[in-house]
Amino acid sequence: MRHYKCHLTVTVSNLFR
């Protein structure tokens, strides 16, 4: 589930982008 956190950060970053 560690990869899930990374993916979540990317998703949030993309949204904020």
PyMOL commands that set and color helices and strands:
alter all, ss='L'
color gray80, all
select helices_A, chain A and resi 2-16
alter helices_A, ss='H'
color red, helices_A
deselect
rebuild
show_as cartoon
